[in-house]
Amino acid sequence: MPISRPSAAVWSLSAVAAALLIVGCSGSVTVGNSEPKLSSDKLATTVAQKLADTTGQPTPDVACPEDLVGKTGTTTRCTLTANDGSTLGVTVTVTSVRRGEINFDIKADETASPAAS
């Protein structure tokens, strides 16, 4: 009976998710205005870099659909997409805002979604 093995991309996503669950991840960005907001593009770039730094994996493809408002407790969802098209949800939560610097935690979902057929 053959045993199916996950693809390298799914394995990578699983490794990223496992590493984030064990290690955790956080970041901060200074935006410098009275109502701090981090653009969706800058947020995606920052999240991708933090994930890569935390897991020791190459920088993943991350997309965030909305800007992150610098207000403690605010959350947004981003999506990490592997080379095979499978995805992993990532939640970004603002932990504090101080002098225009938005501090946030990053938490990946426990399981990846397979690529669309």
N, C-alpha and C positions, 0 to 999 in steps of 0.2 A: 504494500500500500504506500503510494508516494506521500511524502510530507511536504506541504506547501510552506514556502519561506517568504517572509515579507521582502518587498523590494528595498533597495538601498535607500530610496527617498523616504519610504514609510519608516524604515529603521532609524533614519536620521531624525525624523519628526518625533518618533518615540523616544529617542535619546535626548532630544531637546526638551520634550515634555518632562521626562523623568528627572533630568538635571535641574530644571526649574522648580519642580516640586520639592526636590531635596535642598537646593541651594537658595532659591528665591532670587529675586532680582529687583533692583530699583534704580532710578535715575533722577536727574534734575537738569533743568534747563532754565537759564535766565532769559526772560523775554523783555524786561525793562519798560513796562508801561503801567498805568494805574489799574487797569483791569487786565491782568495777564491772561494771555491766550496763546497756545502753541498750535501752529498750523498743522493740518493733518499730514502734510508732506514731511515736515520737520519731526513730528511725532513718530511717523513710520521709520524714518532714518535712525532716530535715537533708539527706538525699541529694537530695531534690527541689530544695531551695534551692541546694545546691552545684552541681547540674547547671545550673540556671537562671543562676546567677552566672557559671559557667564558659563557657556557650555564648551568653549574651545572649538566650536564648529565654525564653518564659513558663514559669513553674513547672509542671513536668509532674506527672501523676498517678503516684505511685510507691507501691507496696505491698511491705512486707517481712514475710515469714511468721513470723519468729522474732526474739527479742531478740538483741542482739549482746553476747556475753560479752567483757569487757575483758581479753583474754589475747592477747599478741602472736602473730600468725599465724592467729588465728581468722578464718574467712570465713563469709559468708552471702550468699545470692542474693536480690535484690529484683527487682521487675518494673516497668518503666515502660510505661504503657498510653496510646496516642494516642487522639484523639477518634474515629477510625475503627475502634478495637478492635485494631489491630496492637500488638504488644508488643516490647519490647527488654529483654533480661536485663541486670542490673547486678550486678557482684560487689563486695562491700565486704570489705576485708581490714584487720584491726587491725595497725597498724605499730608502735605503742608504747602503753604505759599508764604514766602518771606522775602521782602524787598525785591519783588519782581521775579524771584526764582521759584519755579514750580517743581516740587519734589513729588515723585510718584513711584508706586510699586507696579511691577509687571508680573502677571501670573498666566501661564499657559494652561489651556484645558488639558485634562488627563488623557484624552484620546483624540486621534486625528480622524478626519472625515475622508473617505476614499475619493479619488478623482471621479468627476462626473463621466459617465459613459458616453 
